[in-house]
Amino acid sequence: MPATAGLLGAHVSVAGGTPLALARAAEIDATAMQIFTKSANRWAEREVTDAERAEFRQAVAGSVVGATTAHDSYLINLASPDATLRARSLAAFIGELTRADALGLHYIVSHPGNYMDDRPSGLARNIDAITTALEQAPGQVLLLMETTAGSGTALGATFEEIAALVEGVPPGLASRMGVCVDTAHIFAAGYDLVNDYDGVWARFDDVVGLGRLRMLHLNDSKPAFNSRKDRHELIGEGQIGEAPFRRIMTDPRLAGVPKVIETPKLDDPVTTDRRMLDRLRAYATG
């Protein structure tokens, strides 16, 4: 892989056990990868066994993957005003942090919650739950708040809300917080990467700070600009198109930021992911 492509990879399957994710990353020449540590659409929890912990860490050590991350469950809503759902979400989130730390992952990416009632209250509940979770699940894994497309009552569609979530935790926990920017999400939320690439990143730096950007999810968008709809498309084949991804892959400010695709897998995940990563690597070399 060209050095200029940096840490680049995809979300890969853990079917058969988390250690097998490294073999799947190798199939696509990935140097970064994202996994689920449990089913993303079920509440059922699980613990990482000592054997799994050792095998996964050994697999990572024997690979070229330099950035490992998990995405948390899609069911979690730390901003919910419903006490039962919020308590269940908090327990599940603590489980996510605990598993990620046991596996030795660098990051865990989390969507901000849905406020359901009013935005300020939802933000406050989200921050309070994040604080509680980080306190109850100590470790080295960094929590990355992911930008959202802003559909419905979802938080995190503006850089201001992402900054509020990151800055809202107590100072003693601030070192465990960062940000993941999803290109499809910010485009759908009204940040015009196509016509104002430099302006978008200038705004991000002013509001959040580029120093907090620890991961990029590189996805094209099926819906149009400012649609508030979250539907990913293959790189360069959606509404964002090729040019912004070329800029991202050659932007020196973003060179050290791990980049992960979550694009459609089509009928053959390995072939499709490899094609997308090869395309991005080609962008990086001009």
Order of alpha helices (4+ residues) and beta strands (2+ residues): beta-alpha-beta-alpha-beta-alpha-beta-alpha-beta-alpha-beta-alpha-alpha-beta-beta-beta-alpha-beta-alpha
